[in-house]
Amino acid sequence: MSIDKSLKKPSGVVRARNVLKRGERILILKEQDRWLEDQSPLGLPKVRVVKAAAGKKKKKKEEEEEEGDEAT
């Protein structure tokens, strides 16, 4: 007997991870200009993980109203 689709776990990680792989950490360090090409990939400095926040649609509406008020 097969398992219903609603009971299966989604594949992959859905939420933000707090641990990055070595390659991901190097990319972030390059973006922040903290990585030297002759540097060893072992013993990398800590990198802060930015968690994606849920979008707030109310602020966009308020900004549009403010722009409309300024135009008149």
N, C-alpha and C positions, 0 to 999 in steps of 0.2 A: 504494500500500500504506500502511496506517495504522500509527502507532506504538503499541506496547503501553503500557498505562497504567503499568506498573511502570518504564518507561524515561523517562516524562515528568517534567519538573521540577515541583515543587509551585508553585502560584501564590502570590505574596506573599512577604514576608520571614518566615522561620521563626524565625530567631535574633534576639536583641536588637540594636537599632541603637545606635551610639555617637554619632550625629548626629541632632539633632532639628530639625524644621521650626520656623519662626519662631512660628507659632501655638502649637505644643506648648511651646516655651520660655516664652512669655508665660503660658500656663496654669500652669506650674510656678512661675513667679515670683509669680503671684497667690496661689497656695497658700502660699507662703513669706512672703507680705506684703512682697515686695521690688519690687513693680510699682506705679507711680503712673499714674493715668489720663491725665495730661497729658504723660507721658514718650513720647519718640520710639521707634517700634518698630525703628529702625536702631541698630546698635551695642549690642545687648543684652549684659548680663553673662553669663558662663559659667554653665551649669547642669549639675550632676552628674547623670549618667544612672544610675539604679539598675537593676542587672541582676537579673532574677528567678532565684532559686536553686532548685535541685531540692528538692522536699519530702523531709523525713527522717521516715519513719514510725516508726523505732525510738524516737525521743524521745517520741512520743505514747504508746506502750505503756509506757514507763518512767514517764511522768507518771501514767498511770492506775493503775499498781501503787503508786506513792507515795500517791495519793489513797486507795486501798483500805487501805493500811497506816495512814494517819492516821485513817480512820473507825473502825477497830477498836481 
